[in-house]
Amino acid sequence: MSATLALRIASLTSLLFSVGHIIGGLKKWSPMGDNEVLKAMTDARFNVMGQSRSYLDFYLGFGWSIAVAMLLQSVLLWQMASIARTNAVQVRPMIAMFAGATLISGLIAWQFIFPIPAACSGILFIVLVATYFTAR
């Protein structure tokens, strides 16, 4: 497998992960359904820099910020695939950085979120590590 193809696979894997994140952010969502904590997050409002916000606003805002970063990652991996076509060695340090960040994100998801995002991070990490060794 070429480094270009491996990076395209990594890009599409990241894109699927991002789409899942976006779908999850389209509504007020909790793995336990509507519950007292979600209601409290919605009802507890406070002023931040002149704006009235709730904890749910922050929760959703951080989620959407992550989705944007994941889309950026997908685009950058796709663009790196074009570079790898002519100079695969040049993209190796970038692949290593993406792999490291993905591993750390997966560990954070495993510890603090739930298994599905951790598993998606694990899959992307494996693809990126394989891509790193393919890019020679």
N, C-alpha and C positions, 0 to 999 in steps of 0.2 A: 504494500500500500504506500502511496506517495504521501509526503508531508502535506501537499496541497489538499488531497482528498481527506486525510485525517483531520486537518483544520476545518474543512467544510463540515465534516461530521460533528466536530466539537461545536461549531457555530450553530448548527441545527439543533443539537442537543441543548445548548444554552437557550436557544430561541423557544424550544418546547417548555423548558423550565420557566422561562419568562412569561409565556402565554398562560401557563398554569397559575402563576403568581397574579397575573392581571385578572384572570377569571375569578380568582378568590377575592380580589379587591373590588369587585363590581357592586358589592352590597355589604351591609353590616353582617359580618360573618363570625361565627364561633364554632369550633368543632363539637361543642356540646349543645348547639342550637341557641335559641333565645333564652337567656338566663339572667339572674340578678346581677351578675358581674357586668355583662354587656349593657344592661340597663343603667347600672351605676356609672359605667364609663361614658355613656351618652348624657346622663343627667348632671354629672359633676363638671361644672363649667368654671373657668377662671380666666382672668385677664392676663394676656401675655403680650407685652409691647403694644398695648392699645387695642388688641383683638381679643374677642371672647372665644375661647377654645374649650373643647372637652378632651378627656383622655382618649375617647374614641377618635377624635380628629387627629391627635398625634399618632395613634395606632395606624389609622388608615394612611396618613401622610407618610409615615415611615415605610409602610408597605408599598405605596406608589413610588416612592423614591428608590426603593430596592428594585422595583420592576423596571424603572428607567435605566438604572445601572446595569441590569441584566440585559436589556436590549442593546445598550452600548457595547457590552461584552460580546454579544452575538455579532454585531456589525464589525467590531475590531478583529474578531477571530476570522471572519469571512475575508476581510481585507488582508490579514496576515497570510491567508492561503494564497493570495495573488503574489505576494512577495516571496513566499516559499517556493513558488514555481521556478524562480530564477536563482534564489539564494536561500535555501532552507536553513542553513547554519545561522543566518542573520536573525531568524525569528526564534531560535531556541531560548534565549534569555527571556523573551516575552512569554513564551509558552510556559516556562518554569514559573514565572510570576503569576500567571493566571492559574496554574495548577496549585501553587501554594495558597493563593487567596481562596480558591475553591475548596481546598482541604480544610482550611480554617473555618470557612463559612459552613461547611458540612458538620464540623465538630460543634460549632455553636448551635446549629439547627438540632443536632442530636441531643445536646445538653438542655437546651432551653425551649425548643419549639416542639416538633414532633417528627416521626420517622420519615414521612414522605419527602419533605425538602432535604433531609439528610441523605436519603437514598438517591435523589436526583443529583445532589452535589457529588455523591460517591461515583455515580455513573460518569458525570462530566470529568471528575478527577481522573478516573481510569482512562478515559479517552484522551485527555490532555497528556498524561504520562506516556501513553503509547505514542502520541503524536511527537512528543519530545524526542523519543528514541528513534522515531522514523525520520525526523528532520536532520539529515546528515549531508 
